């Protein structure tokens, strides 16, 4: 057997210097304290409470861990980051989050977050997670890959169990409650009551090594299971705010009385169907109540949403099913701190594929991330000889649904897709169809993987 190499003092100094340099590239104390301060302010604003188990506190002292959390809002980082105050922590962030605003991109880059392409095999992200854990820095992942719009824990890919098995680190669970009621994904309005964050150990390093991936997956699914609406009603909580229902029509797009799609409108705390006149009040207690001549309706947001899913499941089983919409397609800008307009055209979901075909052959003059094109403007833009041509890579795109357990979306407004070249945000300027696309993709994927 070979003997271990004995390092000289100089070599030891060089090794320590190299480790410090690597850690500096991975972790910024300045951005860490800025983030923690911002998180504390958010927690104060929403009345967040954290409960940390004794097992979690012990592991935090002993060393790095992988933390898996459910994902209910864009502010969740404020809840699962602060329990690590005084200890190094990083988190996996969807690549497109940095495109939302330049200042956000700067902060994320400064913090050295671990970026990931959503619902796409991103091996660079996996290697970075391992690198951070090996350096003693805990890593937080939301395995759903997106915020829940309907308030329930969403589909989780089996790949997370394989990742846990491969990493061989202890795993903690973080369960958030109230975050999706305080700042629902389908609106910009805040509501006030409280947010709860419960953190506990899920798996020790020894259990990770001993258990097969399926048992690990079962533990993850059980630990992160949560329904915001049943939790609110069972605990008698009132989330008070203004215009409680506005934006909800983008999520609850189908009328449960007449069955019409995209006829729901919202004003104040009321949802109304423009086709049959159904009226529903969304209360601060989390209930949906019939108004006026409306005799009955789904009693909660998640029940209505599940009913929509069932109707979509029926639709995709009919011969010739397809969805087709005119969309504006945006991609990340060259600085990767915002979006740029790429083209506009037809998005079609059919036969297990999502396909995009550009209707534009030329670009609008001075197009920016804020540029939007309507179908009526296409011919005029294409006829302008001085306009630059649309990039060849954007004329036709296709994405197999079998690779997508789910997708990221803003209810009604957009869906986001990835390949090895770009992030594509497909925006719906007309009928707000993104929620139906999401449901159809999830249900088709289930059929393809039966």
VENMOKA-V682138 format. One record per pair of residues at least 6 apart in sequence whose C-alpha atoms are under 7 Angstrom apart, sorted by the first residue. I is the first residue (numbers start at 1). J is the second residue. Records with the same first field share a line. If there is no record, write none. Layout:
I: J + J
This chain:
26: 112
27: 111 + 112
28: 110 + 111
31: 110 + 111
32: 111
36: 82
39: 78 + 82
42: 78
43: 78
46: 192 + 193 + 194 + 195
47: 193 + 194 + 195
48: 194 + 195 + 196
49: 195 + 196 + 197
50: 196 + 197 + 198
51: 197 + 198 + 199
52: 198 + 199 + 200
53: 199 + 200
55: 200 + 201
56: 199 + 200 + 201
63: 136
64: 133 + 136 + 137 + 138
65: 133 + 138 + 139 + 169 + 170 + 171
66: 138 + 139 + 140 + 169 + 170 + 171 + 172
67: 139 + 140 + 141 + 171 + 172 + 173 + 174
68: 140 + 141 + 142 + 143 + 172 + 173 + 174
69: 141 + 142 + 173 + 174 + 175 + 224
70: 142 + 144 + 153 + 174 + 175 + 176 + 224
71: 142 + 144 + 146 + 147 + 148
72: 147 + 148 + 151 + 179 + 180
73: 147 + 179 + 180 + 183 + 184 + 185
79: 197
80: 174
88: 137 + 138
89: 137 + 138 + 139
90: 113 + 137 + 138 + 139 + 140
91: 113 + 114 + 139 + 140 + 141
92: 113 + 114 + 115 + 116 + 140 + 141
93: 113 + 114 + 115 + 116
94: 115 + 116 + 117 + 118
95: 115 + 116 + 117
96: 423
98: 104 + 105 + 108 + 337
99: 105 + 332 + 336 + 337 + 338 + 339
100: 338
101: 337 + 338
102: 337 + 338
105: 337
114: 125 + 128
115: 125
116: 122 + 125
117: 418
118: 145
119: 404 + 407
120: 418
129: 139
130: 167
133: 139
143: 156 + 160
144: 154 + 155 + 156
146: 408
148: 154
149: 184 + 185 + 186
150: 301 + 302 + 305
151: 180 + 227 + 228 + 229 + 302
152: 226 + 227 + 228
153: 224 + 225 + 226 + 227
157: 405
158: 217
161: 213 + 216 + 217
162: 213
165: 208 + 209 + 213
168: 205 + 208 + 209
169: 205
170: 203 + 204 + 205
171: 201 + 202 + 203 + 204
172: 199 + 200 + 201 + 202 + 203
173: 199 + 200 + 201 + 202 + 223
174: 197 + 198 + 199 + 200
175: 197 + 198 + 199 + 224
176: 196 + 197 + 198
177: 195 + 196 + 197 + 228
178: 194 + 195 + 196 + 228
179: 195
180: 228
181: 191 + 239
182: 190 + 191 + 192
183: 189 + 190 + 191
186: 247 + 248 + 250 + 251 + 411
187: 246 + 247
190: 241
191: 239 + 240 + 241
192: 239 + 240 + 241
193: 238 + 239
229: 286 + 300
232: 286
233: 285 + 286
236: 285
237: 285
238: 284 + 285
239: 284 + 285
240: 284
243: 267 + 268 + 269
244: 268 + 269 + 282
245: 266 + 267 + 268 + 269 + 270 + 271 + 282
246: 266 + 267 + 268 + 269
247: 266
248: 266
249: 264 + 265 + 266
250: 411 + 412 + 432
251: 411 + 412 + 435
252: 304 + 305
253: 261 + 262 + 263 + 264
254: 260 + 261 + 262 + 263 + 264 + 308
255: 261 + 263 + 264 + 273
256: 297
257: 278
258: 276
263: 273 + 274 + 275
264: 271 + 272 + 273 + 274
265: 271 + 272 + 273
266: 272
269: 281 + 282 + 283
270: 279 + 280 + 281 + 282
271: 279 + 280 + 281
272: 278 + 279 + 280
273: 279
278: 294
279: 290 + 291 + 294
280: 288 + 289 + 290 + 291
281: 288 + 289 + 290 + 291
282: 288 + 289
286: 300
287: 299 + 300
288: 298 + 299 + 300
289: 297 + 299
290: 296 + 297
298: 304
309: 439
312: 439 + 440
313: 443
315: 321
321: 350
322: 349 + 350
323: 348 + 349 + 350
324: 346 + 347 + 348 + 349
325: 346 + 347 + 348
326: 345 + 346 + 347 + 428
327: 344 + 345 + 346 + 347 + 426 + 427 + 428 + 429
328: 343 + 344 + 345 + 372 + 373 + 426 + 427 + 428
329: 341 + 342 + 343 + 344 + 424 + 425 + 426 + 427
330: 339 + 340 + 341 + 342 + 369 + 424 + 425 + 426
331: 339 + 340 + 341 + 342 + 422 + 423 + 424 + 425
332: 338 + 339 + 340 + 422 + 423
333: 339 + 340
339: 369
340: 368 + 369
341: 367 + 368 + 369 + 371
343: 358 + 360 + 363 + 390
344: 358 + 359 + 360 + 373
345: 356 + 357 + 358 + 359 + 360
346: 356 + 357 + 358 + 359
347: 355 + 356 + 357
348: 354 + 355 + 356
349: 355
352: 400 + 401 + 444
353: 398 + 399 + 400 + 401
354: 398 + 399 + 400 + 401
355: 397 + 398 + 399
356: 396 + 397 + 398
357: 395 + 396 + 397
358: 394 + 395 + 396
359: 378
360: 378 + 382 + 390
361: 382 + 389 + 390
362: 381 + 382 + 387 + 388 + 389 + 390
363: 381 + 387 + 388 + 389 + 390
364: 381 + 387
365: 387
401: 441 + 445
402: 445 + 448
404: 445
405: 442 + 445
406: 438 + 441 + 442
407: 416 + 438
408: 415 + 416
409: 415 + 416 + 434
411: 434 + 435
412: 432 + 433 + 434 + 435
413: 427 + 428 + 432 + 434
414: 425 + 426 + 427 + 428 + 434
415: 425 + 426 + 427 + 434
416: 424 + 425 + 426
417: 423 + 424 + 425
418: 424
